Amino acid sequence: MDFFKEKCPVCNQILKVKNNPSCKSIIIKSCPEDHYEKEFHPAFETYIECHKVS
Ligand SMILES: [Zn+2]
């Protein structure tokens, strides 16, 4: 899995890690312009993709 090199499918910028103080077991990466967001769940070794429509 190439999770840490993911890019936004809309603008092709590298996704940035978001602070997620409410749930430290989940890593959220998002496009700097908020087109796209990904939640990584290390406990389940999986991730959820979210496409944002603005
Ligand atoms: Zn983007």
mmCIF file of the protein (N, C-alpha, C, O) and its ligand, coordinates in Angstrom:
data_MODEL
# 
_entry.id   MODEL 
# 
loop_
_entity.id 
_entity.type 
_entity.pdbx_number_of_molecules 
1 polymer     1 
2 non-polymer 1 
# 
_entity_poly.entity_id                      1 
_entity_poly.type                           'polypeptide(L)' 
_entity_poly.nstd_linkage                   no 
_entity_poly.nstd_monomer                   no 
_entity_poly.pdbx_seq_one_letter_code       MDFFKEKCPVCNQILKVKNNPSCKSIIIKSCPEDHYEKEFHPAFETYIECHKVS 
_entity_poly.pdbx_seq_one_letter_code_can   MDFFKEKCPVCNQILKVKNNPSCKSIIIKSCPEDHYEKEFHPAFETYIECHKVS 
_entity_poly.pdbx_strand_id                 A 
# 
loop_
_entity_poly_seq.entity_id 
_entity_poly_seq.num 
_entity_poly_seq.mon_id 
_entity_poly_seq.hetero 
1 1  MET n 
1 2  ASP n 
1 3  PHE n 
1 4  PHE n 
1 5  LYS n 
1 6  GLU n 
1 7  LYS n 
1 8  CYS n 
1 9  PRO n 
1 10 VAL n 
1 11 CYS n 
1 12 ASN n 
1 13 GLN n 
1 14 ILE n 
1 15 LEU n 
1 16 LYS n 
1 17 VAL n 
1 18 LYS n 
1 19 ASN n 
1 20 ASN n 
1 21 PRO n 
1 22 SER n 
1 23 CYS n 
1 24 LYS n 
1 25 SER n 
1 26 ILE n 
1 27 ILE n 
1 28 ILE n 
1 29 LYS n 
1 30 SER n 
1 31 CYS n 
1 32 PRO n 
1 33 GLU n 
1 34 ASP n 
1 35 HIS n 
1 36 TYR n 
1 37 GLU n 
1 38 LYS n 
1 39 GLU n 
1 40 PHE n 
1 41 HIS n 
1 42 PRO n 
1 43 ALA n 
1 44 PHE n 
1 45 GLU n 
1 46 THR n 
1 47 TYR n 
1 48 ILE n 
1 49 GLU n 
1 50 CYS n 
1 51 HIS n 
1 52 LYS n 
1 53 VAL n 
1 54 SER n 
# 
loop_
_struct_asym.id 
_struct_asym.entity_id 
A 1 
B 2 
# 
loop_
_chem_comp.id 
_chem_comp.type 
_chem_comp.mon_nstd_flag 
ALA 'L-peptide linking' y 
ASN 'L-peptide linking' y 
ASP 'L-peptide linking' y 
CYS 'L-peptide linking' y 
GLN 'L-peptide linking' y 
GLU 'L-peptide linking' y 
HIS 'L-peptide linking' y 
ILE 'L-peptide linking' y 
LEU 'L-peptide linking' y 
LYS 'L-peptide linking' y 
MET 'L-peptide linking' y 
PHE 'L-peptide linking' y 
PRO 'L-peptide linking' y 
SER 'L-peptide linking' y 
THR 'L-peptide linking' y 
TYR 'L-peptide linking' y 
VAL 'L-peptide linking' y 
ZN  non-polymer         . 
# 
_pdbx_entity_nonpoly.entity_id   2 
_pdbx_entity_nonpoly.name        ? 
_pdbx_entity_nonpoly.comp_id     ZN 
# 
_pdbx_nonpoly_scheme.asym_id         B 
_pdbx_nonpoly_scheme.entity_id       2 
_pdbx_nonpoly_scheme.mon_id          ZN 
_pdbx_nonpoly_scheme.ndb_seq_num     1 
_pdbx_nonpoly_scheme.pdb_seq_num     101 
_pdbx_nonpoly_scheme.auth_seq_num    101 
_pdbx_nonpoly_scheme.pdb_mon_id      ZN 
_pdbx_nonpoly_scheme.auth_mon_id     ZN 
_pdbx_nonpoly_scheme.pdb_strand_id   A 
_pdbx_nonpoly_scheme.pdb_ins_code    . 
# 
loop_
_atom_site.group_PDB 
_atom_site.id 
_atom_site.type_symbol 
_atom_site.label_atom_id 
_atom_site.label_alt_id 
_atom_site.label_comp_id 
_atom_site.label_asym_id 
_atom_site.label_entity_id 
_atom_site.label_seq_id 
_atom_site.pdbx_PDB_ins_code 
_atom_site.Cartn_x 
_atom_site.Cartn_y 
_atom_site.Cartn_z 
_atom_site.occupancy 
_atom_site.B_iso_or_equiv 
_atom_site.pdbx_formal_charge 
_atom_site.auth_seq_id 
_atom_site.auth_comp_id 
_atom_site.auth_asym_id 
_atom_site.auth_atom_id 
_atom_site.pdbx_PDB_model_num 
ATOM   1   N  N  . MET A 1 1  ? 0.840   -1.197 0.000  1.00 0.00 ? 1   MET A N  1 
ATOM   2   C  CA . MET A 1 1  ? 0.000   0.000  0.000  1.00 0.00 ? 1   MET A CA 1 
ATOM   3   C  C  . MET A 1 1  ? 0.878   1.252  0.000  1.00 0.00 ? 1   MET A C  1 
ATOM   4   O  O  . MET A 1 1  ? 1.886   1.320  0.704  1.00 0.00 ? 1   MET A O  1 
ATOM   5   N  N  . ASP A 1 2  ? 0.491   2.201  -0.772 1.00 0.00 ? 2   ASP A N  1 
ATOM   6   C  CA . ASP A 1 2  ? 1.287   3.419  -0.924 1.00 0.00 ? 2   ASP A CA 1 
ATOM   7   C  C  . ASP A 1 2  ? 0.598   4.601  -0.262 1.00 0.00 ? 2   ASP A C  1 
ATOM   8   O  O  . ASP A 1 2  ? 0.605   5.715  -0.787 1.00 0.00 ? 2   ASP A O  1 
ATOM   9   N  N  . PHE A 1 3  ? 0.013   4.348  0.879  1.00 0.00 ? 3   PHE A N  1 
ATOM   10  C  CA . PHE A 1 3  ? -0.833  5.334  1.539  1.00 0.00 ? 3   PHE A CA 1 
ATOM   11  C  C  . PHE A 1 3  ? -0.163  6.684  1.733  1.00 0.00 ? 3   PHE A C  1 
ATOM   12  O  O  . PHE A 1 3  ? -0.788  7.725  1.531  1.00 0.00 ? 3   PHE A O  1 
ATOM   13  N  N  . PHE A 1 4  ? 1.099   6.674  2.123  1.00 0.00 ? 4   PHE A N  1 
ATOM   14  C  CA . PHE A 1 4  ? 1.751   7.926  2.490  1.00 0.00 ? 4   PHE A CA 1 
ATOM   15  C  C  . PHE A 1 4  ? 2.246   8.722  1.294  1.00 0.00 ? 4   PHE A C  1 
ATOM   16  O  O  . PHE A 1 4  ? 2.867   9.772  1.458  1.00 0.00 ? 4   PHE A O  1 
ATOM   17  N  N  . LYS A 1 5  ? 1.982   8.242  0.126  1.00 0.00 ? 5   LYS A N  1 
ATOM   18  C  CA . LYS A 1 5  ? 2.350   9.007  -1.066 1.00 0.00 ? 5   LYS A CA 1 
ATOM   19  C  C  . LYS A 1 5  ? 1.128   9.364  -1.894 1.00 0.00 ? 5   LYS A C  1 
ATOM   20  O  O  . LYS A 1 5  ? 1.241   9.722  -3.067 1.00 0.00 ? 5   LYS A O  1 
ATOM   21  N  N  . GLU A 1 6  ? -0.027  9.265  -1.283 1.00 0.00 ? 6   GLU A N  1 
ATOM   22  C  CA . GLU A 1 6  ? -1.250  9.512  -2.045 1.00 0.00 ? 6   GLU A CA 1 
ATOM   23  C  C  . GLU A 1 6  ? -1.378  10.973 -2.454 1.00 0.00 ? 6   GLU A C  1 
ATOM   24  O  O  . GLU A 1 6  ? -0.940  11.886 -1.753 1.00 0.00 ? 6   GLU A O  1 
ATOM   25  N  N  . LYS A 1 7  ? -1.983  11.150 -3.591 1.00 0.00 ? 7   LYS A N  1 
ATOM   26  C  CA . LYS A 1 7  ? -2.240  12.501 -4.096 1.00 0.00 ? 7   LYS A CA 1 
ATOM   27  C  C  . LYS A 1 7  ? -3.728  12.691 -4.309 1.00 0.00 ? 7   LYS A C  1 
ATOM   28  O  O  . LYS A 1 7  ? -4.480  11.735 -4.496 1.00 0.00 ? 7   LYS A O  1 
ATOM   29  N  N  . CYS A 1 8  ? -4.125  13.929 -4.275 1.00 0.00 ? 8   CYS A N  1 
ATOM   30  C  CA . CYS A 1 8  ? -5.516  14.271 -4.546 1.00 0.00 ? 8   CYS A CA 1 
ATOM   31  C  C  . CYS A 1 8  ? -5.843  13.938 -6.004 1.00 0.00 ? 8   CYS A C  1 
ATOM   32  O  O  . CYS A 1 8  ? -5.108  14.337 -6.907 1.00 0.00 ? 8   CYS A O  1 
ATOM   33  N  N  . PRO A 1 9  ? -6.935  13.213 -6.240 1.00 0.00 ? 9   PRO A N  1 
ATOM   34  C  CA . PRO A 1 9  ? -7.309  12.884 -7.619 1.00 0.00 ? 9   PRO A CA 1 
ATOM   35  C  C  . PRO A 1 9  ? -7.834  14.081 -8.396 1.00 0.00 ? 9   PRO A C  1 
ATOM   36  O  O  . PRO A 1 9  ? -7.940  14.030 -9.621 1.00 0.00 ? 9   PRO A O  1 
ATOM   37  N  N  . VAL A 1 10 ? -8.161  15.147 -7.698 1.00 0.00 ? 10  VAL A N  1 
ATOM   38  C  CA . VAL A 1 10 ? -8.716  16.335 -8.353 1.00 0.00 ? 10  VAL A CA 1 
ATOM   39  C  C  . VAL A 1 10 ? -7.601  17.269 -8.814 1.00 0.00 ? 10  VAL A C  1 
ATOM   40  O  O  . VAL A 1 10 ? -7.530  17.634 -9.988 1.00 0.00 ? 10  VAL A O  1 
ATOM   41  N  N  . CYS A 1 11 ? -6.725  17.655 -7.874 1.00 0.00 ? 11  CYS A N  1 
ATOM   42  C  CA . CYS A 1 11 ? -5.712  18.659 -8.203 1.00 0.00 ? 11  CYS A CA 1 
ATOM   43  C  C  . CYS A 1 11 ? -4.296  18.091 -8.194 1.00 0.00 ? 11  CYS A C  1 
ATOM   44  O  O  . CYS A 1 11 ? -3.344  18.797 -8.529 1.00 0.00 ? 11  CYS A O  1 
ATOM   45  N  N  . ASN A 1 12 ? -4.148  16.816 -7.812 1.00 0.00 ? 12  ASN A N  1 
ATOM   46  C  CA . ASN A 1 12 ? -2.870  16.120 -7.863 1.00 0.00 ? 12  ASN A CA 1 
ATOM   47  C  C  . ASN A 1 12 ? -1.840  16.610 -6.843 1.00 0.00 ? 12  ASN A C  1 
ATOM   48  O  O  . ASN A 1 12 ? -0.650  16.329 -6.987 1.00 0.00 ? 12  ASN A O  1 
ATOM   49  N  N  . GLN A 1 13 ? -2.276  17.325 -5.832 1.00 0.00 ? 13  GLN A N  1 
ATOM   50  C  CA . GLN A 1 13 ? -1.366  17.712 -4.759 1.00 0.00 ? 13  GLN A CA 1 
ATOM   51  C  C  . GLN A 1 13 ? -1.231  16.562 -3.767 1.00 0.00 ? 13  GLN A C  1 
ATOM   52  O  O  . GLN A 1 13 ? -2.134  15.739 -3.615 1.00 0.00 ? 13  GLN A O  1 
ATOM   53  N  N  . ILE A 1 14 ? -0.086  16.526 -3.099 1.00 0.00 ? 14  ILE A N  1 
ATOM   54  C  CA . ILE A 1 14 ? 0.138   15.481 -2.097 1.00 0.00 ? 14  ILE A CA 1 
ATOM   55  C  C  . ILE A 1 14 ? -0.748  15.736 -0.886 1.00 0.00 ? 14  ILE A C  1 
ATOM   56  O  O  . ILE A 1 14 ? -0.851  16.860 -0.395 1.00 0.00 ? 14  ILE A O  1 
ATOM   57  N  N  . LEU A 1 15 ? -1.382  14.671 -0.419 1.00 0.00 ? 15  LEU A N  1 
ATOM   58  C  CA . LEU A 1 15 ? -2.272  14.790 0.737  1.00 0.00 ? 15  LEU A CA 1 
ATOM   59  C  C  . LEU A 1 15 ? -1.486  15.111 1.998  1.00 0.00 ? 15  LEU A C  1 
ATOM   60  O  O  . LEU A 1 15 ? -0.369  14.627 2.182  1.00 0.00 ? 15  LEU A O  1 
ATOM   61  N  N  . LYS A 1 16 ? -2.066  15.920 2.856  1.00 0.00 ? 16  LYS A N  1 
ATOM   62  C  CA . LYS A 1 16 ? -1.425  16.307 4.107  1.00 0.00 ? 16  LYS A CA 1 
ATOM   63  C  C  . LYS A 1 16 ? -2.134  15.674 5.295  1.00 0.00 ? 16  LYS A C  1 
ATOM   64  O  O  . LYS A 1 16 ? -3.349  15.474 5.291  1.00 0.00 ? 16  LYS A O  1 
ATOM   65  N  N  . VAL A 1 17 ? -1.335  15.366 6.309  1.00 0.00 ? 17  VAL A N  1 
ATOM   66  C  CA . VAL A 1 17 ? -1.898  14.774 7.526  1.00 0.00 ? 17  VAL A CA 1 
ATOM   67  C  C  . VAL A 1 17 ? -2.615  15.851 8.329  1.00 0.00 ? 17  VAL A C  1 
ATOM   68  O  O  . VAL A 1 17 ? -2.079  16.933 8.569  1.00 0.00 ? 17  VAL A O  1 
ATOM   69  N  N  . LYS A 1 18 ? -3.825  15.534 8.733  1.00 0.00 ? 18  LYS A N  1 
ATOM   70  C  CA . LYS A 1 18 ? -4.614  16.442 9.549  1.00 0.00 ? 18  LYS A CA 1 
ATOM   71  C  C  . LYS A 1 18 ? -4.473  16.069 11.012 1.00 0.00 ? 18  LYS A C  1 
ATOM   72  O  O  . LYS A 1 18 ? -4.334  14.894 11.351 1.00 0.00 ? 18  LYS A O  1 
ATOM   73  N  N  . ASN A 1 19 ? -4.511  17.069 11.877 1.00 0.00 ? 19  ASN A N  1 
ATOM   74  C  CA . ASN A 1 19 ? -4.590  16.788 13.308 1.00 0.00 ? 19  ASN A CA 1 
ATOM   75  C  C  . ASN A 1 19 ? -5.943  16.183 13.631 1.00 0.00 ? 19  ASN A C  1 
ATOM   76  O  O  . ASN A 1 19 ? -6.982  16.644 13.158 1.00 0.00 ? 19  ASN A O  1 
ATOM   77  N  N  . ASN A 1 20 ? -5.909  15.159 14.433 1.00 0.00 ? 20  ASN A N  1 
ATOM   78  C  CA . ASN A 1 20 ? -7.158  14.483 14.770 1.00 0.00 ? 20  ASN A CA 1 
ATOM   79  C  C  . ASN A 1 20 ? -7.164  14.151 16.264 1.00 0.00 ? 20  ASN A C  1 
ATOM   80  O  O  . ASN A 1 20 ? -7.100  12.980 16.640 1.00 0.00 ? 20  ASN A O  1 
ATOM   81  N  N  . PRO A 1 21 ? -7.241  15.176 17.113 1.00 0.00 ? 21  PRO A N  1 
ATOM   82  C  CA . PRO A 1 21 ? -7.094  14.965 18.558 1.00 0.00 ? 21  PRO A CA 1 
ATOM   83  C  C  . PRO A 1 21 ? -8.218  14.151 19.171 1.00 0.00 ? 21  PRO A C  1 
ATOM   84  O  O  . PRO A 1 21 ? -8.054  13.577 20.247 1.00 0.00 ? 21  PRO A O  1 
ATOM   85  N  N  . SER A 1 22 ? -9.350  14.095 18.501 1.00 0.00 ? 22  SER A N  1 
ATOM   86  C  CA . SER A 1 22 ? -10.485 13.376 19.088 1.00 0.00 ? 22  SER A CA 1 
ATOM   87  C  C  . SER A 1 22 ? -10.342 11.868 18.956 1.00 0.00 ? 22  SER A C  1 
ATOM   88  O  O  . SER A 1 22 ? -10.936 11.109 19.721 1.00 0.00 ? 22  SER A O  1 
ATOM   89  N  N  . CYS A 1 23 ? -9.560  11.446 17.994 1.00 0.00 ? 23  CYS A N  1 
ATOM   90  C  CA . CYS A 1 23 ? -9.402  10.007 17.810 1.00 0.00 ? 23  CYS A CA 1 
ATOM   91  C  C  . CYS A 1 23 ? -8.007  9.725  17.265 1.00 0.00 ? 23  CYS A C  1 
ATOM   92  O  O  . CYS A 1 23 ? -7.793  9.725  16.052 1.00 0.00 ? 23  CYS A O  1 
ATOM   93  N  N  . LYS A 1 24 ? -7.071  9.488  18.159 1.00 0.00 ? 24  LYS A N  1 
ATOM   94  C  CA . LYS A 1 24 ? -5.677  9.349  17.746 1.00 0.00 ? 24  LYS A CA 1 
ATOM   95  C  C  . LYS A 1 24 ? -5.375  8.020  17.071 1.00 0.00 ? 24  LYS A C  1 
ATOM   96  O  O  . LYS A 1 24 ? -4.274  7.826  16.555 1.00 0.00 ? 24  LYS A O  1 
ATOM   97  N  N  . SER A 1 25 ? -6.314  7.122  17.067 1.00 0.00 ? 25  SER A N  1 
ATOM   98  C  CA . SER A 1 25 ? -6.072  5.844  16.402 1.00 0.00 ? 25  SER A CA 1 
ATOM   99  C  C  . SER A 1 25 ? -6.399  5.908  14.917 1.00 0.00 ? 25  SER A C  1 
ATOM   100 O  O  . SER A 1 25 ? -6.188  4.944  14.181 1.00 0.00 ? 25  SER A O  1 
ATOM   101 N  N  . ILE A 1 26 ? -6.911  7.037  14.491 1.00 0.00 ? 26  ILE A N  1 
ATOM   102 C  CA . ILE A 1 26 ? -7.231  7.212  13.073 1.00 0.00 ? 26  ILE A CA 1 
ATOM   103 C  C  . ILE A 1 26 ? -6.367  8.331  12.504 1.00 0.00 ? 26  ILE A C  1 
ATOM   104 O  O  . ILE A 1 26 ? -6.264  9.408  13.091 1.00 0.00 ? 26  ILE A O  1 
ATOM   105 N  N  . ILE A 1 27 ? -5.753  8.069  11.364 1.00 0.00 ? 27  ILE A N  1 
ATOM   106 C  CA . ILE A 1 27 ? -4.956  9.087  10.687 1.00 0.00 ? 27  ILE A CA 1 
ATOM   107 C  C  . ILE A 1 27 ? -5.771  9.622  9.516  1.00 0.00 ? 27  ILE A C  1 
ATOM   108 O  O  . ILE A 1 27 ? -6.240  8.861  8.669  1.00 0.00 ? 27  ILE A O  1 
ATOM   109 N  N  . ILE A 1 28 ? -5.930  10.935 9.480  1.00 0.00 ? 28  ILE A N  1 
ATOM   110 C  CA . ILE A 1 28 ? -6.672  11.542 8.379  1.00 0.00 ? 28  ILE A CA 1 
ATOM   111 C  C  . ILE A 1 28 ? -5.691  12.299 7.497  1.00 0.00 ? 28  ILE A C  1 
ATOM   112 O  O  . ILE A 1 28 ? -4.914  13.126 7.973  1.00 0.00 ? 28  ILE A O  1 
ATOM   113 N  N  . LYS A 1 29 ? -5.742  12.003 6.218  1.00 0.00 ? 29  LYS A N  1 
ATOM   114 C  CA . LYS A 1 29 ? -4.962  12.769 5.256  1.00 0.00 ? 29  LYS A CA 1 
ATOM   115 C  C  . LYS A 1 29 ? -5.928  13.437 4.307  1.00 0.00 ? 29  LYS A C  1 
ATOM   116 O  O  . LYS A 1 29 ? -6.919  12.843 3.882  1.00 0.00 ? 29  LYS A O  1 
ATOM   117 N  N  . SER A 1 30 ? -5.626  14.687 3.980  1.00 0.00 ? 30  SER A N  1 
ATOM   118 C  CA . SER A 1 30 ? -6.543  15.400 3.099  1.00 0.00 ? 30  SER A CA 1 
ATOM   119 C  C  . SER A 1 30 ? -5.783  16.280 2.129  1.00 0.00 ? 30  SER A C  1 
ATOM   120 O  O  . SER A 1 30 ? -4.634  16.653 2.365  1.00 0.00 ? 30  SER A O  1 
ATOM   121 N  N  . CYS A 1 31 ? -6.442  16.600 1.047  1.00 0.00 ? 31  CYS A N  1 
ATOM   122 C  CA . CYS A 1 31 ? -5.938  17.557 0.078  1.00 0.00 ? 31  CYS A CA 1 
ATOM   123 C  C  . CYS A 1 31 ? -5.823  18.927 0.739  1.00 0.00 ? 31  CYS A C  1 
ATOM   124 O  O  . CYS A 1 31 ? -6.707  19.311 1.505  1.00 0.00 ? 31  CYS A O  1 
ATOM   125 N  N  . PRO A 1 32 ? -4.748  19.676 0.459  1.00 0.00 ? 32  PRO A N  1 
ATOM   126 C  CA . PRO A 1 32 ? -4.616  21.027 1.027  1.00 0.00 ? 32  PRO A CA 1 
ATOM   127 C  C  . PRO A 1 32 ? -5.785  21.926 0.653  1.00 0.00 ? 32  PRO A C  1 
ATOM   128 O  O  . PRO A 1 32 ? -6.084  22.887 1.362  1.00 0.00 ? 32  PRO A O  1 
ATOM   129 N  N  . GLU A 1 33 ? -6.434  21.623 -0.439 1.00 0.00 ? 33  GLU A N  1 
ATOM   130 C  CA . GLU A 1 33 ? -7.576  22.430 -0.868 1.00 0.00 ? 33  GLU A CA 1 
ATOM   131 C  C  . GLU A 1 33 ? -8.909  21.746 -0.586 1.00 0.00 ? 33  GLU A C  1 
ATOM   132 O  O  . GLU A 1 33 ? -9.964  22.198 -1.030 1.00 0.00 ? 33  GLU A O  1 
ATOM   133 N  N  . ASP A 1 34 ? -8.838  20.646 0.162  1.00 0.00 ? 34  ASP A N  1 
ATOM   134 C  CA . ASP A 1 34 ? -10.051 19.996 0.676  1.00 0.00 ? 34  ASP A CA 1 
ATOM   135 C  C  . ASP A 1 34 ? -10.924 19.325 -0.376 1.00 0.00 ? 34  ASP A C  1 
ATOM   136 O  O  . ASP A 1 34 ? -12.139 19.220 -0.207 1.00 0.00 ? 34  ASP A O  1 
ATOM   137 N  N  . HIS A 1 35 ? -10.315 18.878 -1.445 1.00 0.00 ? 35  HIS A N  1 
ATOM   138 C  CA . HIS A 1 35 ? -11.087 18.150 -2.442 1.00 0.00 ? 35  HIS A CA 1 
ATOM   139 C  C  . HIS A 1 35 ? -11.366 16.720 -1.981 1.00 0.00 ? 35  HIS A C  1 
ATOM   140 O  O  . HIS A 1 35 ? -12.391 16.128 -2.319 1.00 0.00 ? 35  HIS A O  1 
ATOM   141 N  N  . TYR A 1 36 ? -10.442 16.192 -1.215 1.00 0.00 ? 36  TYR A N  1 
ATOM   142 C  CA . TYR A 1 36 ? -10.386 14.749 -1.025 1.00 0.00 ? 36  TYR A CA 1 
ATOM   143 C  C  . TYR A 1 36 ? -9.821  14.449 0.349  1.00 0.00 ? 36  TYR A C  1 
ATOM   144 O  O  . TYR A 1 36 ? -8.931  15.148 0.833  1.00 0.00 ? 36  TYR A O  1 
ATOM   145 N  N  . GLU A 1 37 ? -10.339 13.412 0.970  1.00 0.00 ? 37  GLU A N  1 
ATOM   146 C  CA . GLU A 1 37 ? -9.894  13.082 2.315  1.00 0.00 ? 37  GLU A CA 1 
ATOM   147 C  C  . GLU A 1 37 ? -9.838  11.573 2.482  1.00 0.00 ? 37  GLU A C  1 
ATOM   148 O  O  . GLU A 1 37 ? -10.639 10.832 1.910  1.00 0.00 ? 37  GLU A O  1 
ATOM   149 N  N  . LYS A 1 38 ? -8.867  11.136 3.285  1.00 0.00 ? 38  LYS A N  1 
ATOM   150 C  CA . LYS A 1 38 ? -8.694  9.717  3.502  1.00 0.00 ? 38  LYS A CA 1 
ATOM   151 C  C  . LYS A 1 38 ? -8.517  9.455  4.985  1.00 0.00 ? 38  LYS A C  1 
ATOM   152 O  O  . LYS A 1 38 ? -7.738  10.144 5.643  1.00 0.00 ? 38  LYS A O  1 
ATOM   153 N  N  . GLU A 1 39 ? -9.214  8.486  5.516  1.00 0.00 ? 39  GLU A N  1 
ATOM   154 C  CA . GLU A 1 39 ? -9.030  8.083  6.910  1.00 0.00 ? 39  GLU A CA 1 
ATOM   155 C  C  . GLU A 1 39 ? -8.333  6.740  6.928  1.00 0.00 ? 39  GLU A C  1 
ATOM   156 O  O  . GLU A 1 39 ? -8.780  5.786  6.292  1.00 0.00 ? 39  GLU A O  1 
ATOM   157 N  N  . PHE A 1 40 ? -7.234  6.672  7.661  1.00 0.00 ? 40  PHE A N  1 
ATOM   158 C  CA . PHE A 1 40 ? -6.526  5.413  7.787  1.00 0.00 ? 40  PHE A CA 1 
ATOM   159 C  C  . PHE A 1 40 ? -6.734  4.853  9.185  1.00 0.00 ? 40  PHE A C  1 
ATOM   160 O  O  . PHE A 1 40 ? -6.541  5.551  10.181 1.00 0.00 ? 40  PHE A O  1 
ATOM   161 N  N  . HIS A 1 41 ? -7.126  3.594  9.250  1.00 0.00 ? 41  HIS A N  1 
ATOM   162 C  CA . HIS A 1 41 ? -7.398  2.945  10.533 1.00 0.00 ? 41  HIS A CA 1 
ATOM   163 C  C  . HIS A 1 41 ? -6.367  1.843  10.753 1.00 0.00 ? 41  HIS A C  1 
ATOM   164 O  O  . HIS A 1 41 ? -6.559  0.706  10.321 1.00 0.00 ? 41  HIS A O  1 
ATOM   165 N  N  . PRO A 1 42 ? -5.278  2.185  11.425 1.00 0.00 ? 42  PRO A N  1 
ATOM   166 C  CA . PRO A 1 42 ? -4.208  1.197  11.608 1.00 0.00 ? 42  PRO A CA 1 
ATOM   167 C  C  . PRO A 1 42 ? -4.678  -0.075 12.307 1.00 0.00 ? 42  PRO A C  1 
ATOM   168 O  O  . PRO A 1 42 ? -4.182  -1.162 12.013 1.00 0.00 ? 42  PRO A O  1 
ATOM   169 N  N  . ALA A 1 43 ? -5.621  0.052  13.221 1.00 0.00 ? 43  ALA A N  1 
ATOM   170 C  CA . ALA A 1 43 ? -6.105  -1.116 13.957 1.00 0.00 ? 43  ALA A CA 1 
ATOM   171 C  C  . ALA A 1 43 ? -6.757  -2.138 13.030 1.00 0.00 ? 43  ALA A C  1 
ATOM   172 O  O  . ALA A 1 43 ? -6.706  -3.342 13.281 1.00 0.00 ? 43  ALA A O  1 
ATOM   173 N  N  . PHE A 1 44 ? -7.367  -1.645 11.965 1.00 0.00 ? 44  PHE A N  1 
ATOM   174 C  CA . PHE A 1 44 ? -8.041  -2.530 11.017 1.00 0.00 ? 44  PHE A CA 1 
ATOM   175 C  C  . PHE A 1 44 ? -7.230  -2.716 9.736  1.00 0.00 ? 44  PHE A C  1 
ATOM   176 O  O  . PHE A 1 44 ? -7.621  -3.465 8.841  1.00 0.00 ? 44  PHE A O  1 
ATOM   177 N  N  . GLU A 1 45 ? -6.084  -2.017 9.665  1.00 0.00 ? 45  GLU A N  1 
ATOM   178 C  CA . GLU A 1 45 ? -5.229  -2.062 8.473  1.00 0.00 ? 45  GLU A CA 1 
ATOM   179 C  C  . GLU A 1 45 ? -6.025  -1.745 7.218  1.00 0.00 ? 45  GLU A C  1 
ATOM   180 O  O  . GLU A 1 45 ? -5.897  -2.411 6.191  1.00 0.00 ? 45  GLU A O  1 
ATOM   181 N  N  . THR A 1 46 ? -6.839  -0.723 7.327  1.00 0.00 ? 46  THR A N  1 
ATOM   182 C  CA . THR A 1 46 ? -7.631  -0.347 6.166  1.00 0.00 ? 46  THR A CA 1 
ATOM   183 C  C  . THR A 1 46 ? -7.801  1.158  6.130  1.00 0.00 ? 46  THR A C  1 
ATOM   184 O  O  . THR A 1 46 ? -7.463  1.854  7.087  1.00 0.00 ? 46  THR A O  1 
ATOM   185 N  N  . TYR A 1 47 ? -8.317  1.645  5.045  1.00 0.00 ? 47  TYR A N  1 
ATOM   186 C  CA . TYR A 1 47 ? -8.587  3.066  4.972  1.00 0.00 ? 47  TYR A CA 1 
ATOM   187 C  C  . TYR A 1 47 ? -9.887  3.338  4.239  1.00 0.00 ? 47  TYR A C  1 
ATOM   188 O  O  . TYR A 1 47 ? -10.373 2.524  3.454  1.00 0.00 ? 47  TYR A O  1 
ATOM   189 N  N  . ILE A 1 48 ? -10.430 4.509  4.523  1.00 0.00 ? 48  ILE A N  1 
ATOM   190 C  CA . ILE A 1 48 ? -11.694 4.927  3.932  1.00 0.00 ? 48  ILE A CA 1 
ATOM   191 C  C  . ILE A 1 48 ? -11.436 6.180  3.114  1.00 0.00 ? 48  ILE A C  1 
ATOM   192 O  O  . ILE A 1 48 ? -10.810 7.123  3.600  1.00 0.00 ? 48  ILE A O  1 
ATOM   193 N  N  . GLU A 1 49 ? -11.902 6.197  1.906  1.00 0.00 ? 49  GLU A N  1 
ATOM   194 C  CA . GLU A 1 49 ? -11.720 7.356  1.048  1.00 0.00 ? 49  GLU A CA 1 
ATOM   195 C  C  . GLU A 1 49 ? -12.988 8.199  1.019  1.00 0.00 ? 49  GLU A C  1 
ATOM   196 O  O  . GLU A 1 49 ? -14.102 7.676  0.984  1.00 0.00 ? 49  GLU A O  1 
ATOM   197 N  N  . CYS A 1 50 ? -12.796 9.499  1.035  1.00 0.00 ? 50  CYS A N  1 
ATOM   198 C  CA . CYS A 1 50 ? -13.943 10.401 0.962  1.00 0.00 ? 50  CYS A CA 1 
ATOM   199 C  C  . CYS A 1 50 ? -13.707 11.426 -0.120 1.00 0.00 ? 50  CYS A C  1 
ATOM   200 O  O  . CYS A 1 50 ? -12.756 12.205 -0.059 1.00 0.00 ? 50  CYS A O  1 
ATOM   201 N  N  . HIS A 1 51 ? -14.560 11.420 -1.089 1.00 0.00 ? 51  HIS A N  1 
ATOM   202 C  CA . HIS A 1 51 ? -14.491 12.464 -2.101 1.00 0.00 ? 51  HIS A CA 1 
ATOM   203 C  C  . HIS A 1 51 ? -15.398 13.617 -1.677 1.00 0.00 ? 51  HIS A C  1 
ATOM   204 O  O  . HIS A 1 51 ? -16.566 13.420 -1.342 1.00 0.00 ? 51  HIS A O  1 
ATOM   205 N  N  . LYS A 1 52 ? -14.851 14.785 -1.700 1.00 0.00 ? 52  LYS A N  1 
ATOM   206 C  CA . LYS A 1 52 ? -15.634 15.935 -1.301 1.00 0.00 ? 52  LYS A CA 1 
ATOM   207 C  C  . LYS A 1 52 ? -16.073 16.710 -2.534 1.00 0.00 ? 52  LYS A C  1 
ATOM   208 O  O  . LYS A 1 52 ? -15.289 16.958 -3.450 1.00 0.00 ? 52  LYS A O  1 
ATOM   209 N  N  . VAL A 1 53 ? -17.317 17.074 -2.533 1.00 0.00 ? 53  VAL A N  1 
ATOM   210 C  CA . VAL A 1 53 ? -17.844 17.885 -3.622 1.00 0.00 ? 53  VAL A CA 1 
ATOM   211 C  C  . VAL A 1 53 ? -18.058 19.291 -3.087 1.00 0.00 ? 53  VAL A C  1 
ATOM   212 O  O  . VAL A 1 53 ? -18.816 19.498 -2.140 1.00 0.00 ? 53  VAL A O  1 
ATOM   213 N  N  . SER A 1 54 ? -17.390 20.246 -3.696 1.00 0.00 ? 54  SER A N  1 
ATOM   214 C  CA . SER A 1 54 ? -17.536 21.614 -3.186 1.00 0.00 ? 54  SER A CA 1 
ATOM   215 C  C  . SER A 1 54 ? -18.225 22.501 -4.214 1.00 0.00 ? 54  SER A C  1 
ATOM   216 O  O  . SER A 1 54 ? -18.435 23.687 -3.963 1.00 0.00 ? 54  SER A O  1 
HETATM 217 ZN ZN . ZN  B 2 .  ? -7.208  18.651 -4.317 1.00 0.00 2 101 ZN  A ZN 1 
# 
